[in-house]
Amino acid sequence: METKKSKFTTVMLVEGAVMIALAAVLSLIKIYKLPWGGSITLLSMLPICMFSIKHGAAKGLIISVLYSCVQLLLDLSEVMSWGLTAGILIACFALDYILAYSVLGVAGMFNSKGIGGWIAGTVIAMLLRLLMHFLSGALIWKSVGEIWNLNIGNQYLYSLLYNGSYMVPEIVFTVIASVIMYRVPQLQKLIRPTAER
């Protein structure tokens, strides 16, 4: 029998929906956009990470899977315009969207460990997202070319540099924002795990 603690409450569901909507809106505010996909956004991953930190990785994974579907729908017309084969399209959907955004839910894996756990969980979640984009770039797109005025002829190095160029700033900005939110007393009720309050 499931315990009450493991169930989604109505408040959690509403909060999850709000966080998905907020993350989707923030993802549309692009500070820098790369030519072949990927961008630095206005902390678009923070709401999903915060939900996971507050309610735990299991619930965070459910919300992040839903968020991955929203992200796919937001970019669907652009992706469909690329003229990809069915196999490449499915692989792109899987790695660049469903898996890449679903892994954000693991941010709450260390939510009971205080600010160190918040940072560790957020960094791990976002590094997993970077890994999904790296694998997509190296194995599906197999791109090589010029980045930062360097001609890169290795698809693995190119994918790492290309995807790292927007994911590393996203990781840094999201961690800084989560630390600030952890430290601001007025926000603590909104984001701290229930066990810490």
C-alpha positions in Angstrom: 0.0 0.0 0.0 1.3 3.5 -0.9 2.0 5.9 1.9 0.5 9.3 1.9 3.9 10.8 1.6 4.6 9.2 -1.8 1.4 10.5 -3.5 1.0 13.7 -5.4 -1.3 16.1 -3.6 -3.5 18.6 -5.4 -1.2 21.3 -4.2 1.9 19.5 -5.7 0.1 18.9 -9.0 -0.8 22.6 -9.2 2.7 23.6 -8.2 4.2 21.2 -10.8 2.0 22.6 -13.5 3.0 26.2 -12.6 6.7 25.2 -12.6 6.3 23.6 -16.1 4.6 26.7 -17.4 7.2 29.0 -15.8 10.1 26.9 -17.3 8.4 26.9 -20.7 8.0 30.7 -20.7 11.6 31.2 -19.5 12.9 28.9 -22.2 11.5 31.3 -24.8 13.6 34.1 -23.4 16.9 33.4 -25.1 20.0 35.3 -24.0 22.1 33.6 -26.7 21.0 31.2 -29.4 23.4 28.9 -31.3 22.8 28.4 -35.1 22.2 24.6 -34.9 20.1 24.4 -31.8 20.8 25.1 -28.2 20.6 28.4 -26.3 21.4 30.1 -23.1 18.0 31.0 -21.5 16.8 33.0 -18.6 17.1 30.2 -16.0 14.6 28.0 -17.8 15.7 24.8 -16.0 15.5 26.3 -12.5 11.7 25.8 -11.9 12.0 22.1 -12.7 15.1 21.6 -10.5 13.4 23.5 -7.7 10.3 21.4 -7.9 12.5 18.3 -7.7 14.5 19.6 -4.8 11.3 20.5 -2.9 9.4 17.3 -3.5 12.2 14.7 -4.3 13.6 13.1 -7.3 10.7 10.6 -7.9 8.1 13.4 -8.2 10.7 15.6 -10.0 11.2 13.0 -12.7 7.4 12.8 -13.4 7.2 16.6 -13.7 10.4 16.8 -15.8 9.1 14.1 -18.2 6.0 16.3 -18.7 8.2 19.3 -19.2 10.2 17.4 -21.9 7.0 16.9 -23.8 6.2 20.6 -23.6 9.7 21.5 -24.8 9.3 19.1 -27.7 5.9 20.7 -28.7 7.4 24.2 -28.5 10.2 23.3 -30.9 8.3 20.8 -33.0 7.6 23.0 -36.1 11.3 24.0 -36.3 12.6 20.4 -35.9 10.1 19.1 -38.5 11.3 21.8 -41.0 14.8 20.3 -41.0 13.9 17.5 -43.4 15.1 14.6 -41.2 14.6 10.9 -41.9 12.2 9.1 -39.6 15.0 7.4 -37.7 17.0 10.5 -37.2 13.8 12.4 -36.2 12.9 9.8 -33.5 16.5 9.8 -32.2 16.5 13.6 -32.1 13.2 13.6 -30.2 14.6 11.0 -27.7 18.0 12.5 -27.0 17.5 16.2 -27.5 14.1 16.5 -25.9 12.6 13.6 -24.0 15.8 12.3 -22.3 17.6 15.7 -22.1 14.8 17.4 -20.2 13.6 14.4 -18.2 16.9 14.1 -16.4 16.3 17.4 -14.8 14.1 15.6 -12.3 17.1 14.0 -10.6 18.0 17.4 -9.1 16.2 16.4 -6.0 18.3 13.3 -5.3 20.1 14.9 -2.4 17.4 17.3 -1.3 17.8 16.4 2.4 21.5 17.4 2.4 21.0 21.2 2.5 22.5 23.6 0.1 25.3 21.2 -0.8 22.8 18.6 -1.8 20.9 21.3 -3.8 24.0 22.2 -5.7 25.1 18.6 -6.3 21.7 17.5 -7.5 21.3 20.5 -9.8 24.8 20.1 -11.3 24.3 16.3 -11.8 20.9 16.8 -13.4 22.3 19.5 -15.8 25.4 17.5 -16.6 23.1 14.6 -17.5 21.3 17.0 -19.8 24.6 18.0 -21.4 25.5 14.4 -21.8 22.2 13.8 -23.8 23.0 16.7 -26.1 26.6 15.6 -26.4 25.5 12.1 -27.5 23.0 13.5 -29.9 25.6 15.8 -31.5 28.3 13.1 -31.7 26.2 10.1 -32.7 23.2 11.5 -34.6 24.4 14.8 -36.1 28.1 13.9 -36.4 28.9 17.5 -37.0 32.4 18.9 -37.4 33.4 22.4 -38.3 34.4 25.7 -36.9 33.7 26.8 -33.4 35.5 29.8 -31.7 37.6 30.2 -34.8 39.0 26.7 -34.4 38.4 24.1 -37.1 37.3 21.0 -35.3 37.5 17.8 -37.3 36.5 15.4 -34.5 32.7 14.9 -34.1 33.1 14.1 -30.3 35.2 17.2 -29.5 32.9 19.4 -31.7 29.8 18.1 -29.9 31.4 18.6 -26.5 32.5 22.2 -27.3 29.3 23.1 -29.1 26.9 21.8 -26.5 29.2 22.9 -23.6 29.2 26.4 -24.9 25.6 26.9 -23.9 25.1 24.3 -21.2 28.1 25.3 -19.0 26.7 28.9 -18.6 23.2 27.4 -18.0 24.7 25.2 -15.2 26.6 28.1 -13.6 23.6 30.6 -13.8 21.1 28.0 -12.5 23.3 27.0 -9.5 23.9 30.6 -8.6 20.1 31.3 -8.8 19.3 28.3 -6.6 21.9 29.3 -4.0 20.4 32.8 -3.9 16.9 31.3 -3.6 18.1 29.1 -0.7 19.5 32.1 1.1 16.6 34.5 0.7 14.3 33.9 3.7 11.2 35.1 1.9 11.6 32.3 -0.8 12.6 29.5 1.6 8.9 28.4 2.2 8.4 28.1 -1.6 11.4 26.0 -2.4 12.8 24.2 0.7 12.0 20.5 1.1 9.2 20.0 3.5 11.5 18.0 5.9 13.8 21.1 6.3 11.0 23.5 7.3 
